[in-house]
């Protein structure tokens, strides 16, 4: 199988990106993605993303961690895929795209060297209270 890919980095994270608007690559293959992300025997990367068509959005971002498992939204990856969409002439300077956690808006600076990405509001997490008698020992 021949896969045409690009390599992008954002704030120290590097990603393998694939233009999958034609759905030519079946990305539901954790073993393949993990092999491609392997830094010694593959291309190497913190993750792999597929840019796909999705009605109502400029594109869809499908992101996998380096172990080949589907992942949550990655801000650095989101900025990379926006720059990738610009490179592919899918967008100009602004975009609305869908990721696993919902819709996102991004804007590319006028010189084209900076991507601002609007992330979704984080939801509160309930943390259980410690009991008085519980102690934590650092070892």
C-alpha positions as CSV (number, residue, x, y, z in Angstrom):
1,X,0.0,0.0,0.0
2,X,1.3,3.4,-1.0
3,X,0.3,6.3,1.3
4,X,1.1,9.9,0.3
5,X,1.8,11.7,3.6
6,X,3.1,15.0,5.0
7,X,5.0,15.6,8.2
8,X,4.1,18.6,10.3
9,X,5.2,19.8,13.8
10,X,3.6,22.1,16.2
11,X,5.2,23.2,19.5
12,X,7.4,20.2,19.6
13,X,4.8,17.6,18.6
14,X,5.2,16.0,15.2
15,X,2.4,14.4,13.2
16,X,1.9,12.3,10.0
17,X,-0.8,13.9,8.0
18,X,-2.8,12.3,5.2
19,X,-5.2,14.0,2.7
20,X,-8.0,11.4,2.9
21,X,-10.7,13.4,1.1
22,X,-11.1,10.5,-1.3
23,X,-11.3,7.9,1.5
24,X,-8.5,5.9,-0.2
25,X,-6.9,5.1,3.2
26,X,-8.8,2.9,5.6
27,X,-7.5,4.3,8.9
28,X,-9.3,1.9,11.1
29,X,-6.1,-0.1,11.4
30,X,-4.3,0.5,14.8
31,X,-1.4,-1.8,13.9
32,X,-0.6,0.1,10.7
33,X,-0.8,3.5,12.4
34,X,1.4,2.3,15.2
35,X,4.0,1.0,12.7
36,X,4.0,4.2,10.8
37,X,4.4,6.3,14.0
38,X,7.2,4.2,15.2
39,X,10.3,6.4,15.4
40,X,12.8,3.6,14.7
41,X,11.2,1.5,12.0
42,X,8.4,3.8,10.7
43,X,8.0,7.4,9.7
44,X,7.9,8.5,13.3
45,X,5.4,10.8,15.0
46,X,3.4,11.6,18.1
47,X,0.3,10.8,16.1
48,X,-1.3,10.5,12.7
49,X,-4.1,12.6,11.3
50,X,-6.5,12.2,8.4
51,X,-8.1,15.2,6.8
52,X,-11.5,14.1,5.4
53,X,-14.5,15.7,3.8
54,X,-17.5,16.3,6.0
55,X,-20.7,18.1,4.9
56,X,-21.3,21.4,6.8
57,X,-17.6,21.8,7.6
58,X,-14.4,22.7,5.7
59,X,-13.0,19.3,6.7
60,X,-13.0,16.7,9.5
61,X,-9.9,16.0,11.6
62,X,-9.5,12.3,12.5
63,X,-6.6,11.9,15.0
64,X,-4.8,8.8,16.3
65,X,-2.2,8.5,19.0
66,X,1.2,6.9,18.1
67,X,-0.1,3.6,19.5
68,X,-2.7,3.6,16.8
69,X,-5.7,4.2,19.1
70,X,-8.2,7.0,18.4
71,X,-7.5,10.0,20.5
72,X,-9.1,13.1,21.9
73,X,-8.6,16.5,20.5
74,X,-5.0,17.7,20.3
75,X,-4.4,21.4,20.1
76,X,-1.0,21.2,18.5
77,X,-2.4,18.7,16.0
78,X,-5.4,20.9,15.3
79,X,-3.1,23.8,14.4
80,X,-1.0,21.5,12.1
81,X,-4.1,20.2,10.3
82,X,-5.3,23.8,9.7
83,X,-2.0,24.7,8.2
84,X,-2.2,21.5,6.1
85,X,-5.7,22.4,4.9
86,X,-4.3,25.8,3.8
87,X,-1.5,24.0,2.0
88,X,-4.1,21.9,0.2
89,X,-6.0,25.1,-0.8
90,X,-9.1,23.8,1.1
91,X,-9.2,27.0,3.2
92,X,-7.8,30.5,3.0
93,X,-7.3,32.2,6.4
94,X,-10.3,31.0,8.4
95,X,-11.9,27.6,8.9
96,X,-14.6,25.7,10.8
97,X,-13.8,22.0,11.1
98,X,-14.9,19.0,13.1
99,X,-12.8,17.0,15.5
100,X,-13.7,14.2,17.8
101,X,-14.8,16.6,20.6
102,X,-16.9,18.8,18.3
103,X,-16.6,21.8,16.0
104,X,-13.6,24.2,16.1
105,X,-12.8,27.6,14.6
106,X,-9.3,28.5,13.5
107,X,-7.6,31.5,11.9
108,X,-4.3,31.8,10.1
109,X,-2.3,35.0,10.6
110,X,-1.9,37.4,7.7
111,X,1.8,36.5,7.1
112,X,0.7,32.8,7.3
113,X,3.1,31.8,10.0
114,X,0.7,31.4,13.0
115,X,-2.5,29.4,13.5
116,X,-4.9,30.5,16.3
117,X,-7.2,27.6,17.3
118,X,-10.4,28.0,19.4
119,X,-10.7,25.0,21.7
120,X,-13.9,24.0,23.3
121,X,-14.7,24.9,26.9
122,X,-13.4,22.2,29.3
123,X,-16.0,20.5,31.4
124,X,-15.6,20.4,35.2
125,X,-14.2,17.1,36.6
126,X,-15.4,15.8,39.9
127,X,-12.5,14.8,42.1
128,X,-13.3,12.7,45.2
129,X,-12.4,14.3,48.5
130,X,-9.7,12.6,50.6
131,X,-10.8,11.2,53.9
132,X,-9.1,12.7,57.0
133,X,-7.2,9.5,57.8
134,X,-5.8,9.0,54.3
135,X,-2.2,10.0,53.8
136,X,-0.1,10.0,50.7
137,X,3.5,9.0,50.9
138,X,5.8,10.0,48.1
139,X,8.3,7.3,47.3
